[in-house]
Amino acid sequence: MRRLAATTLSALSLALAASLLLAPEPADARGGAAAPKPARPDPRKGPTYFDQAIHWVNDGKAGIHKVSDFFADLANVKFNIDGNKHEGYMRLWLKTPKKYRVELRPGVAKTRLTTKILDDNKMWIIHPAVNNQAPRLQRLHGAPGGDAAIRQLTNDRKRLMDLARFLTLEGLKGPGVQLINEGRTEGSGTFEGKWVRVRRRIANGADVTFYLAYRTDAAGTTITATHPGIVKVHGDPRRREPSEYYILKNWKRGPQFRYPGRIEAYSEATPGARPKRFLLAFPTDIRINTKLPDSTFAPPR
């Protein structure tokens, strides 16, 4: 996964997948059936639209400049990442820069809870109780096959950190960042909607294009951006890095800010290839910077 700044997005450890809902060809996320748009969009309006989206997501409150910790409760999730599959309940905790915890249950069952904990390059799994016995703690670091498991969970942690940045937007601004207005477009199918495109560029980092929903005035000329509907992280074919699309729908008010009630993520292996979905998630609670204690990420003793 490519990082946003000199590295970045993710996840939401998240990263989760099922049957495709795509329209004939998801080129619609890259421009698709072009909607009426200015012949020459003013690229300087990119920061304005981005700030408008920040204002909308944060419901008029000050945006979050830096993510120190993150929590997400996902009532239902489907994902398939590098052969790692899950369908059911999931909760995620992240504390920058190195701590991560994920709890999973298959289906909607209230039992059979599996917990994975990552602290820098150390990892543990707490396996569910079986036959009335206590849950079993497994140490992965230094164990056969442990490196691959640690690498997988580290990638998930990166995805989650990036998703947190996508949701707050404010943390994606800063020195060296360009926010360029690329005009309006319209998509169909999975990418349905009318969008204004703002591309984020930074030296030594992946380009990211935000497809922002918008309102117009009565004349249909003045745009006010609202929520990000699609986020595309541009991959580098030379490094065999896929492009990824994050689709954010059903936004609702949370205790801190608005967040999407449905998240989908697709991976495009090569330019022009049909993206494949690797994540479908339905968040019921998302919180950022709640001062999570280190004990959240400590294995049981």
N, C-alpha and C positions, 0 to 999 in steps of 0.2 A: 504494500500500500504506500502510495506516495504521500509525503507530508506536505502540509499547506505552507508553512513558512519556509524553513529550510528543511522542513519535514512536516506532516499533518493528516487528516480526517478519519475518521472512522468509523466510528461507531458508533459508535456506540458500540463498544465491544460489540456492540450490537452487532449486527451484521447478520442477518437471518433470512425461507424461500420456497416457492411452490410454482404452480402453473402460471404461464404468462398471460397478461391481459393486453398485450401490445396491439396497437393498430397496425395497418399494413406494414409499416416500417418506421421505427422510432427515430427516423431522421427528423420527426416533428419536434423532438427535444433539441435538435440542433438548428432549428429554424422552421422545419416542417412546412405546412401550407402557410405561406406568408400572409399575415394579416396586414391590413392597411397600416403603414407606418411612415414616418418622415423619410424622405428620400436621403437626407443627410442628418442622421441623429447627432445631436451635439454630444460628443464624448465627455465633455466637462460636467455633464449632469449626473454622471455615475455616482459621485459621492453624495449628491443630494438625494437620489433615489435610495441609496443604501442607508442613509440616515433616517429617511422616512420609514423604511422597513424596520430599522432598530426601534424607532418610536412606537410602531404598531405592535411588534412582538413584546415589548416591555410595557405595553399598555400605558404609555406616556411617562413611565418612571425612568430613572437613570439606568442606562445599560450596564451590563457586567463586562468590565474590561479584561479581567483575567480570571480563569477558572482554576480554583484550588481544589475543589472536590465536586463530585457529581453523584446523584442517585437517580435511578429510574426503576419504576415498577411496571412490568409489562404483563398485562393480564393474559395475553396470548401472543405467541411468537412462533414463527417458522423460519429456520435458517439452515443453510447448507454452505459451509465455507471450507474449502480445501478438504472436503470429505468429512468435516465435522458437522453433524446434523443434530437438530433438536426441534421438537414441536411441543409446545405447552407453556407452562408458567416460567417466568424468569425475572429475577431482580438483580440489579447491578450497582456496585459501589466503586468509585474511583477517587483516589487521592493523589494529586500530582507530587512528584513526578513518577513514582514507581509502584504505588500500591493499587491493587485491584482485587475485587471479590465478586463472584457471580454465584447465584443460587438458581438451580433448575429443578423443575418437577415435570415429568412427562404428563401430557394431557392436562386435565384440571384436577388431578389427584392432589390431596393435601398431605400425602405421605411420599415416601421414596424421594426425599430431598437430597440432591447432590450439591456440594459446595466446592468451588475452586478458589484458591487464594494465591495471589502472586505478589511477592514483595521483592522488587528488583529482579534478581535472577534466581530467586527461591520460590518453589511452588509446592503446594499441598492440595490434596483432594480429600474431602470428607465424604465417604461413601455412605449411602443410606443404610439404616438398620435392616437386617435380614433375620428372619426366624426369631424375632424377639430379642436379638442381640443388640448391643450398643453400636452406634455408627462407628465405622472404621476409618482411621486417619492414615493416609498414604503420603509419604514424602517422595517428591519427584526429582528434586535436584540431587545429583550424584547417583541416581538410580538408572538402571538400564531403560532406554527409551525416554528418559526424562527430558532430554534436550529438545526433542521434537514437540513434546507437550508444552514445554515452557515457551518455545518459539511461537506456537499457535496462540497461546493465551496472551503473549506479549503483543502480537498483531491485533488481537481483539481489543486490548487496552488502548492501542493507538487509534483504532476506529472509534472507540467510545469518546476519547478525548476530542477527536475531530468533530464528532457529531455535536458535542457540547458547544463547540465553537460555532458550528453552523446554526444552532438553535438561538444563541445569544447575539450573534453577528458582531457586536461591539468589539470583541476580542480579535476580530479579523482585520481591524484597521491598525494603522501605525506607521512608523517611519519606513519608507521604501515601498509602501503598498500603493499600487495604482488601482483605482476603481473606474472602469471605463464603460460608459453607456454605449451599448451596441444596438439600441433601438428596440422597437416592438416586434413581436412575432406571435404566432398562434399554433398550438399543438392539438393533436387529437389522440383518441385512445388513452393509453396510460398517461400520456403527456398532455391531456386535454387542458385547455385554458388559454387565456390571453395574457401574455407576459411582456414585461420590459426586461431586457437582458443587461446585466451588469457583470462585466468580467473583472475578476480580481487577479492582478499580476504582481509578482514579487520576484526579485532576483534569486536564482538558485532554488526556486520552489515551483510546485505545480500550479498551472493556471486553474482557476476555479470560476465557472460561470454560474451566476445566480439568476434564475428565472423568477422575477418578482411579480406577484399579482398587483393590480393597480386599479385606481378609480380615475375617471376623467371628469372634467367640468362639463357643463351643458353643451358647449361647442365641440367637445370631444378632442380638444387639443392639449389642455394642461393635465399632466399626469401627476397623481399622488400614489406612490408605491405603498403596498401593504405587506403581506406575508410572503416569505420565500416558498414557492410551490415546488420548484425543482432546483437541485444543486448538482452541477456536473463537475467532477474532478477530472481534469484532462490527463490521460496517461501519456507515457512516452513510448511510442512503438520501438524506438531504438533500444530501449531497455526492457522491452517486452512487458511494459507496465500497462494494464488495461485502464480504460476510462471507466469511471463509476458514476452512476446517477442515483441521487437520493430524492425520493418523491415524498413530500410532506403535505398531508391532507388533514381535514377535519380539525382545524385548530380550535383550541378551547382555552378558557382562562384557568390558570393554576394559581397556587398561593404566591408565586413570585413573578411569573410572566406567562404569556400565552405559549402553548406548546401543541404540536400536532398529535391528534388522537390516532393517526395511522401513518406509519412510515414504511416505505418500500425502498429497496435498494437493488440496483441492477449493475452487472458488470459487462463491459463490452471488450472482448478479448483483443480485437483488432479494429481499426477504423472501418466503418461500414458493416461490421458484423452485427447480427441480431443480439441485442443485450439479453442476458439471462438473469432472472431474479434470484438473488441469494438471501433476501431478507423480506419478511412481512411481520410487522410488529404493531401492537395496539397499546400504547402507553396509557396508564391510568394515573400516574404521578411522576413528575420530573422535578428535581430540585438541584440547585447549584449553590455552592459555597455555604454549606450549613455547619461547617466546622466538625466534620466527621472525626471521631477519636481514632487513634492508631489501633485500639483494641478491636475495631471492626475488621481489621485485616490480620489479626493474629490467629494462628491455628490453636485449637484447644490443647490443653496440656493435661 
